[in-house]
Every structure is written in C-alpha cells, then in structure tokens.
C-alpha cells in the first residue's frame, strides 16, 4: 500500500523570516504615522501660536488707535489747582464814610484735572490708556431716551499689565473713568486679574515709548509740554516686546519673542501751535 504524499508547509526558518519582515513593515508604518501626526501637531501649534500673536497685536492696535488727545490750553482749568478769594458775608461791614465793604477772604483749591487728559501713562511693565469709543448704550434708543438712565461716557480706561504670578498678559477695561479710584489713580485693581488674562502664554512684557527722537521706558502724558501749560499727551508710538512660552506634546517648552511698534495717531508731535488768549466783557 502506497503512502499519501505529504502536504507542503512552511519551515520554521521561513516563518521567522516572514515574521521579521512583517515587524519591519509595521514599524515603518508606525513611524510614518507618528511622523505625520507630529507634523500635523506642529502645524496646528504654529497656526495657534500665530493666531494668538495676531490676536494680541490686533487688540493692542485697536486700543492704541483711539487714545484721547490733549485739550487746547485753558479749556479745562489748571492741573495744579486754582485759588480764589471770596468775601465772607458774615464779616462784611460797610465803612461809614466811603461805603466800601471790608471782610475776610478765604482761599479754595480746585481738584486737579483727571489723568485721562494725557491719553497714555505707562512704565516699562504696564500701560494705561484713556481711549474714546462709542458706548453701546448710546446706540440703544430705549435706554438713551430714558431721562433717568445713567449712561457711561464714551471714554474708557484700558490697562495692560502682567499677572501677579509672572505669567499671563492681562487687559482691564473700565467704562467709568471718573469714578473713585479709577480716574485719578494709576494703581491697577488686581482683584479680578484671573478673569482679565487674555494671553496666559505671555511670560514677559516690556513697553517703550517714542518721543520723536528715541524711545523712553516711561511716559506720563499728563505732564506739561514745552509751552508749560498744555499736557504732553500720548507718545508718537509705542513699542511692545512680548515673550510667549509654548509647550509641545512632549512637554518641551519653547519661547518666542515678538517686537511690534504701534503708531499713535492722537500724538501732538513736537511742534506746538501758537495760542492767543482773548479777553472781553459784556
């Protein structure tokens, strides 16, 4: 009786070689997918970083496009306060012969002008802007027609500063710039700084202010200009150096620094027009 022929099969060596080839192909496929995912993540991260940079620059550009300019001389009083002499009615007496009145005088000092007269007050670490924009309440016919409604003015105070933790760019906007601790004070209220963070990736912020000849680390637009009376007003331009810190998928951190110069349209420039005081009577 003849034995049936044996069925063909793979030897152990062939199985091992086929397994090795399969492992190599799967490894190459894995690395290809991983490279594709990393490239996609890098592209998305770059787009997100660019969007964040652009959003911060656009926000500052909008605010620095509308700072309040200075008022003409003698239009708002004296920044140092004024004194006036008034006769005391209780102490006024009539002279028996001449009929002239004599009495004591009292001196009163007026409140100084508000800080928004200068338009911009800042240091290298923070910047306070007093800007003008149309209030949303003024476009509401029902609210604006109500005589009892108290509407905020179109002047706002906008502040840029770093979070107290040292990480995070904050922006604060106050519509009531003449309220207590708002108009005359340059101290930033940090009670709500966590809610005012607009870019948590910012780790450093430096401002410089152009005076027409160079840059200075501080600016006070309320100071008197070369004529001794008119406020200096906002600078010609503001240069902001912003440092961002980003973290990739592997936990590696990288910093990116951008420098942007914002022109200020309401700056008065270096020349001061001549003004003449007029006097007259009825």
C-alpha positions as CSV (number, residue, x, y, z in Angstrom):
1,X,0.0,0.0,0.0
2,X,1.3,3.4,-1.0
3,X,1.6,6.2,1.5
4,X,-0.2,9.5,0.6
5,X,2.1,12.4,-0.3
6,X,2.8,14.8,2.5
7,X,1.1,18.3,2.3
8,X,3.5,21.2,1.6
9,X,4.2,23.6,4.5
10,X,6.5,26.3,5.8
11,X,9.6,25.6,7.5
12,X,10.5,27.3,10.8
13,X,13.1,29.4,9.1
14,X,10.6,30.7,6.6
15,X,8.1,31.6,9.4
16,X,10.8,33.5,11.2
17,X,11.8,35.4,8.1
18,X,8.2,36.3,7.3
19,X,7.6,37.5,10.9
20,X,10.7,39.7,10.8
21,X,9.6,41.2,7.5
22,X,6.1,41.9,8.9
23,X,7.6,43.5,12.1
24,X,9.8,45.8,9.9
25,X,6.8,46.8,7.8
26,X,4.7,47.5,10.8
27,X,7.5,49.5,12.4
28,X,7.9,51.6,9.3
29,X,4.2,52.2,9.1
30,X,4.1,53.2,12.8
31,X,7.0,55.7,12.3
32,X,5.3,57.1,9.2
33,X,2.0,57.6,11.1
34,X,3.9,59.1,14.1
35,X,5.8,61.5,11.8
36,X,2.6,62.5,10.1
37,X,0.8,63.2,13.4
38,X,3.8,65.1,14.8
39,X,4.0,67.2,11.6
40,X,0.2,67.9,11.9
41,X,0.5,68.8,15.6
42,X,3.4,71.1,14.8
43,X,1.5,72.8,12.0
44,X,-1.6,73.2,14.2
45,X,0.6,74.6,17.0
46,X,2.2,77.1,14.7
47,X,-1.1,78.2,13.5
48,X,-2.4,78.5,17.0
49,X,0.7,80.5,18.1
50,X,0.3,82.8,15.1
51,X,-3.4,83.3,15.8
52,X,-2.6,84.2,19.4
53,X,0.2,86.6,18.4
54,X,-2.1,88.2,15.9
55,X,-5.0,88.5,18.4
56,X,-2.8,90.2,21.0
57,X,-1.4,92.6,18.4
58,X,-4.8,93.4,16.9
59,X,-6.2,94.0,20.4
60,X,-3.4,96.4,21.2
61,X,-3.7,98.1,17.8
62,X,-7.4,98.7,18.4
63,X,-6.8,100.3,21.8
64,X,-3.8,102.3,20.7
65,X,-5.7,103.7,17.7
66,X,-8.1,105.8,19.9
67,X,-6.3,107.3,22.9
68,X,-7.6,110.7,23.9
69,X,-5.6,113.6,22.7
70,X,-4.8,116.7,24.8
71,X,-7.2,119.6,25.1
72,X,-6.3,123.1,24.0
73,X,-4.8,125.4,26.6
74,X,-7.2,126.9,29.2
75,X,-10.0,124.6,28.1
76,X,-10.1,122.5,31.3
77,X,-8.5,124.6,34.0
78,X,-5.2,124.3,35.8
79,X,-3.7,120.9,36.6
80,X,-2.1,122.5,39.8
81,X,-5.4,123.7,41.2
82,X,-6.6,127.3,41.3
83,X,-7.1,129.6,44.3
84,X,-9.9,132.1,44.6
85,X,-10.8,134.9,47.0
86,X,-14.3,135.2,48.2
87,X,-15.7,137.7,50.7
88,X,-17.2,136.4,53.9
89,X,-20.7,137.7,54.1
90,X,-20.8,137.4,57.9
91,X,-17.7,139.5,58.3
92,X,-18.6,142.1,55.7
93,X,-19.1,145.6,57.1
94,X,-19.8,148.9,55.4
95,X,-17.4,151.8,56.0
96,X,-19.3,154.8,57.4
97,X,-17.9,157.4,55.0
98,X,-16.9,155.7,51.8
99,X,-19.4,152.9,51.8
100,X,-16.7,150.4,50.9
101,X,-17.0,146.9,52.2
102,X,-14.4,145.1,54.1
103,X,-14.2,141.5,55.0
104,X,-12.1,138.4,55.3
105,X,-11.1,136.3,52.3
106,X,-10.9,132.5,52.1
107,X,-8.8,130.5,49.6
108,X,-10.1,127.4,48.0
109,X,-8.2,124.9,45.8
110,X,-9.9,123.2,42.9
111,X,-9.5,119.5,42.3
112,X,-6.8,118.6,39.8
113,X,-7.7,117.5,36.3
114,X,-8.3,113.9,35.7
115,X,-5.4,111.7,34.4
116,X,-7.2,110.9,31.1
117,X,-6.2,114.4,29.9
118,X,-2.8,112.9,28.9
119,X,-4.2,109.9,27.0
120,X,-1.4,107.5,28.0
121,X,0.5,106.9,31.2
122,X,2.9,103.9,31.3
123,X,6.0,102.3,32.5
124,X,8.1,99.5,31.1
125,X,5.9,96.9,32.8
126,X,2.4,98.3,32.4
127,X,0.5,100.7,30.2
128,X,-2.7,102.7,31.0
129,X,-4.7,104.1,28.1
130,X,-7.6,106.5,28.2
131,X,-9.5,105.9,24.9
132,X,-12.7,107.1,23.3
133,X,-15.2,104.8,21.7
134,X,-18.9,104.9,21.1
135,X,-20.7,103.3,24.0
136,X,-23.1,100.5,23.3
137,X,-25.7,102.2,25.4
138,X,-25.8,105.2,23.1
139,X,-26.9,103.0,20.3
140,X,-29.8,101.7,22.3
141,X,-32.8,104.0,21.6
142,X,-34.9,103.0,24.6
143,X,-32.0,103.4,27.1
144,X,-30.7,106.6,25.7
145,X,-34.3,108.1,25.6
146,X,-34.8,107.4,29.3
147,X,-34.0,110.6,31.1
148,X,-33.5,108.7,34.4
149,X,-30.9,106.4,32.9
150,X,-27.3,107.0,34.0
151,X,-25.2,106.3,30.9
152,X,-21.4,105.9,31.0
153,X,-19.3,108.2,28.9
154,X,-17.6,107.2,25.7
155,X,-14.2,107.5,27.5
156,X,-12.7,104.2,28.8
157,X,-9.6,103.3,30.7
158,X,-7.7,100.4,29.4
159,X,-4.8,98.8,31.2
160,X,-2.2,96.2,30.1
161,X,-0.2,94.5,32.8
162,X,1.3,91.2,33.7
163,X,-0.4,88.8,36.1
164,X,1.0,88.8,39.6
165,X,2.2,85.2,39.1
166,X,4.6,86.5,36.4
167,X,2.8,84.6,33.6
168,X,-0.2,85.8,31.7
169,X,-1.0,89.1,29.9
170,X,-3.9,90.9,31.5
171,X,-6.2,93.6,30.0
172,X,-8.5,95.6,32.1
173,X,-11.2,98.0,30.7
174,X,-13.2,100.3,32.9
175,X,-16.0,102.4,31.4
176,X,-16.3,104.7,34.4
177,X,-13.0,106.5,34.3
178,X,-14.2,109.3,36.6
179,X,-15.3,107.1,39.4
180,X,-13.4,106.8,42.7
181,X,-10.1,105.1,42.4
182,X,-10.4,104.9,38.6
183,X,-9.8,108.3,37.1
184,X,-7.2,109.9,39.4
185,X,-5.4,106.7,40.5
186,X,-2.9,104.9,38.4
187,X,-3.0,101.8,40.6
188,X,-4.4,98.8,38.7
189,X,-7.1,96.9,40.6
190,X,-5.9,93.2,40.6
191,X,-8.9,91.8,42.3
192,X,-10.2,90.3,39.1
193,X,-6.8,89.7,37.4
194,X,-7.5,86.0,36.8
195,X,-10.6,86.9,34.7
196,X,-8.7,89.6,32.8
197,X,-6.0,87.3,31.4
198,X,-6.1,87.5,27.6
199,X,-2.9,85.5,26.8
200,X,-1.8,83.1,29.5
201,X,1.2,82.1,27.3
202,X,2.9,85.5,27.8
203,X,5.8,85.4,30.3
204,X,7.4,88.8,29.7
205,X,6.2,92.2,28.6
206,X,8.2,95.4,28.0
207,X,6.9,98.7,26.8
208,X,8.9,101.6,25.3
209,X,7.5,105.0,24.2
210,X,8.7,107.1,21.3
211,X,9.0,110.8,21.9
212,X,10.1,111.7,18.4
213,X,13.8,111.3,18.9
214,X,14.1,107.9,20.5
215,X,12.4,105.5,23.0
216,X,12.0,106.0,26.7
217,X,10.9,103.3,29.2
218,X,8.3,105.6,30.9
219,X,5.7,108.1,29.7
220,X,3.3,110.4,31.5
221,X,1.0,112.3,29.1
222,X,-0.3,114.5,31.9
223,X,3.0,116.3,32.3
224,X,3.3,119.8,30.8
225,X,4.9,120.1,27.4
226,X,7.4,122.7,26.3
227,X,4.8,125.6,26.5
228,X,4.5,124.9,30.2
229,X,0.7,124.5,30.2
230,X,-0.5,122.0,27.6
231,X,-0.3,118.4,28.5
232,X,2.3,116.3,26.7
233,X,-0.4,113.8,25.6
234,X,0.3,110.3,24.2
235,X,3.6,109.4,22.6
236,X,4.3,109.2,18.9
237,X,4.4,105.4,19.0
238,X,4.6,102.5,21.5
239,X,7.0,99.6,21.1
240,X,5.9,96.4,22.8
241,X,8.2,93.4,23.3
242,X,6.2,90.3,24.2
243,X,7.6,87.0,25.0
244,X,5.4,83.9,24.6
245,X,6.1,80.4,26.1
246,X,4.6,77.4,24.4
247,X,4.6,73.7,25.4
248,X,4.6,70.9,22.8
249,X,3.1,67.5,23.1
250,X,6.2,66.1,24.7
251,X,6.3,68.7,27.4
252,X,9.1,70.7,25.9
253,X,8.9,74.4,26.4
254,X,10.0,77.0,23.8
255,X,9.9,80.8,23.9
256,X,9.1,83.1,21.1
257,X,9.7,86.9,21.3
258,X,7.9,89.4,19.1
259,X,8.5,93.1,18.8
260,X,5.8,95.4,17.4
261,X,5.6,99.2,17.0
262,X,2.2,100.8,17.3
263,X,1.8,104.3,15.9
264,X,-0.4,106.6,18.0
265,X,-2.5,108.9,15.8
266,X,-3.5,111.3,18.5
267,X,0.0,112.3,19.5
268,X,0.6,116.0,19.3
269,X,4.1,115.8,17.8
270,X,7.0,118.0,18.6
271,X,5.6,121.3,17.4
272,X,3.1,123.3,19.5
273,X,0.8,125.8,17.7
274,X,0.7,129.3,18.9
275,X,-2.3,130.3,21.0
276,X,-3.5,133.7,21.9
277,X,-5.7,134.5,25.0
278,X,-8.7,136.6,24.3
279,X,-10.4,138.8,26.9
280,X,-13.7,140.7,26.6
281,X,-16.7,141.7,28.5
282,X,-20.4,142.0,28.1
